[in-house]
Amino acid sequence: PKGEKHTITVVVSAGTETGEMPDLVNYNRTSAEGLLNSMNLHLKITIEEQYDDEIETGHVISTEPVKGTELQDGDSVTLVMSKGKETKMVSVISYKDMTLDEAKKQLGGLTLGTPKEIEDASPKGTILEQSIKAGTEVEEGTEIIFTVSAGEA
């Protein structure tokens, strides 16, 4: 009918929401996820963990996709988080009755401390005691100190 007003709504698409992947290296998990969520792209965030000697535990080592990549609405993002430095354990063997030179070749990840010399009937340089008991598990790099024979007085 003439004179009636009709409302026509026109919806214009602004295209898909996009954004650029930020550089999240060294961010803690809360900050990294917060920044990604603030982009309003409904990103699917996955967490992976690995050891890293440089990046502090609980902080981002790397991301997939990498920084600068264009992100679309609903994309998946993986945050690789640091578990800190990996500590390797070594098993201590018995060095008793070896020479200091033999023991140096078999340190197996231990660090040699300054040996203590004591007078003894054993040949000079023979290991009499060790600071860490054989069979003990210690972190790689732990210092071991040998008590060696200085020979007889």
Salt bridges, closest charged atoms under 4 A:
ASP23 OD2 - LYS67 NZ 3.98
GLU33 OE2 - ARG29 NE 3.26
ASP73 OD1 - HIS42 ND1 2.74
GLU117 OE2 - LYS124 NZ 3.66
